[in-house]
Amino acid sequence: MKKIFGVLGLLFLAGLAIVFAVAAAYWNGEGFRSFLSRKVARAIGVEGRFAPLHLRGLAISSSEFSGAGVPGSPIAEMRAEDLQARFPLASLVRGVWKIDPLRIGRLELTFRSAPAQEMPLEASVPAVGRSPGDGTEKTPEVFRRVRLQRGEIQKAVLHWPSSILGGGTLRGTRMVLEADGSAWNGRAVGGKLACASLPNLALEELLFRVVDSGEVTLEQGLLHSEGSGIIQLVGQMDWQERAKGELRFATSGVALAPWLPTAWQSRVTGELEAEGRLSILPGQPWKIEAGLSLLHGKLEDLPWLVGLALNSEASGALPLDQAQARLVAGPEDLAFEGIEVEAKGLLRMEGNLRVQGEQVRGSMRVGLSAERVALLPGAREKIFTEERNGYLWTPVVVTGTVRDPQEDLTPRVTSVAKEAVKAEVQQAIRSALDFLRRSQVPATTP
C-alpha cells in the first residue's frame, strides 16, 4: 500500500510539474499578459499592460502595471508597482486559481470628475480584447476560473480633480481589500490628506465597501486635523451613471485656527464643532451644508471694538459665551448664515457673511452694552440708536477681502466722536470768551 501511495505521489508531483512548466511558458509569454490586461479592463475599467511576468513557486510577480481608464470608468490613470499574486495549493487542487493575496507595493490612482457617458463600461473594452467570431476569449480552460480573494496595498496615492472639493490627494495609505461575493470590503489606515485650501489632515482609519456596480459605501472614517480633535465620516457614492452621493461628517475638539485664513489665525481661537453633509448630484456642483459652533472661543487682537467691550484701551482676549453659524458652501463661494456671537453683557453680533473668491461681503448688527456705548462720544444719539435684549444696536456693513476685511462702523464712530469733541471744544472756547468778556467789563462805582 505504501508503494502504491508513493507511486501516486510521484505521479501527482510529476503532473504538477508539467502543469507548472506549461503555465510558466504561457505566463512568460505575450498571451497571458494580454489576457490579464483584458481582465483588468473588464474588472475596473483600466486599459493597460503588465511588465514581464515571473513565476516563483506558487506566485506570479510583475514590476509594474500602468494604464488609463476607459470611457465610463471613474479612474483616469492608474499605475501599480511591485505586484505579486499567490495561489494557495488547496485552491489549485479544487481546480480554482484563487489569488490570495495580491500584493501591490505602490498604487497610484487619478480619478475623473465623473464618468463619461459615451458608452457603458462593459461595452467600452477595446475590440482587441475580444476574440473574433463568437466574441469569446481564446484562453486555456485552466485560466478561466481565476478569483481574487484578497488584495494588499502597502502604499496608495489617490488624486481627485478640482471639480471635487477643489481637488486633493491622499498619500501614504495602506489598504486591505477582501472579496465578499460581488463586492469588496476594504480598510485603509495611515496617510496624509490634502484637500484644496483646507489644513492637512491625518487619516486614522477608513472602512469601506465597493460593489461591482460602482457603488462605494464609506462605513466609517476617522481623520485628525493637524493632531487636534476628530473628524468622523460616513457616506455613499454611486458612479454607475453619473457621480452622485452624500458624505456626512461631524467634528469634535478640532482647533479652529488652522482652518482660518492666515490673517485671522491669531484673532479667533477655540474648538470647532461641526455637523453636516457634502452632497453630489448629477449635473450639479457639489454642496456643503453644516451647522458650526465654537467651544471655548475667544476674540483676540481685533480692532477697538473688543477693547471697548473689555473697557480697555489695549486689545485683549474676549471670552465668548456663544459662537455659532450655518455654513453653505459650493465650488464658487461660501456663506455663513445666521451668525450669532456673544460675550454676555458686553458684546453681541448677528448677521450673514458671504465669501466669493477673496472678496467678502456681509450685513451684520452689532450690539454693545449701554455702559460701553457711553464711552463713545455721540454714539448713543447717532449710531447705537436701537435698544433690544439688553444691548444698544447698530447695523454694520462688511466688505473687503478675506485677508483685509473692512467694516463701516469704525469710520462712523470716529466721525461722530470728532464732531462731539469739536462741539465740546467750541463750547469750551465760547465759555472762555464769555468769561473774558465779563471779566473786562468795568465795575460800576456807587
Secondary structure as UniProt FT lines:
FT   HELIX           2..27
FT   HELIX           30..44
FT   STRAND          46..50
FT   STRAND          53..56
FT   TURN            57..58
FT   STRAND          59..69
FT   TURN            71..72
FT   STRAND          75..86
FT   HELIX           89..93
FT   TURN            94..95
FT   STRAND          97..99
FT   STRAND          102..111
FT   HELIX           122..124
FT   HELIX           127..129
FT   TURN            132..134
FT   HELIX           141..143
FT   STRAND          146..148
FT   STRAND          150..160
FT   TURN            162..166
FT   STRAND          168..180
FT   TURN            181..182
FT   STRAND          183..189
FT   STRAND          192..195
FT   TURN            196..197
FT   STRAND          201..211
FT   TURN            212..213
FT   STRAND          215..225
FT   TURN            226..227
FT   STRAND          228..238
FT   STRAND          244..252
FT   STRAND          254..255
FT   HELIX           257..259
FT   HELIX           262..264
FT   TURN            265..267
FT   STRAND          268..280
FT   TURN            282..283
FT   STRAND          287..299
FT   HELIX           304..309
FT   TURN            310..311
FT   STRAND          318..319
FT   STRAND          322..329
FT   STRAND          333..343
FT   TURN            344..346
FT   STRAND          347..356
FT   TURN            357..358
FT   STRAND          359..368
FT   HELIX           370..373
FT   TURN            374..375
FT   TURN            377..378
FT   HELIX           379..382
FT   STRAND          386..388
FT   TURN            389..390
FT   STRAND          391..401
FT   STRAND          405..407
FT   HELIX           409..440
//
